[in-house]
């Protein structure tokens, strides 16, 4: 139960942080043309992919290990 509460807390904190936007990025994206805005969005997705992939791998291994114990 303690592990589930910690996991839920981490998920809630990370979700609330992900909704914040940088004002400068928003203003920059609004002033760009279509191709540059796509490039900015692609760069953001590129930078976000690796941490999300690590979290998925760690979460899957944790789930797999706990599934074998039960």
Protein Blocks (a to p, Z undefined) as FASTA:
>chain_A
ZZmmmmmmmmmmmmmmmmpccfklmmmmmmpcfklmmmmmmmmmmmmmmmmmmmmmmmmm
mmmmmmmmZZ
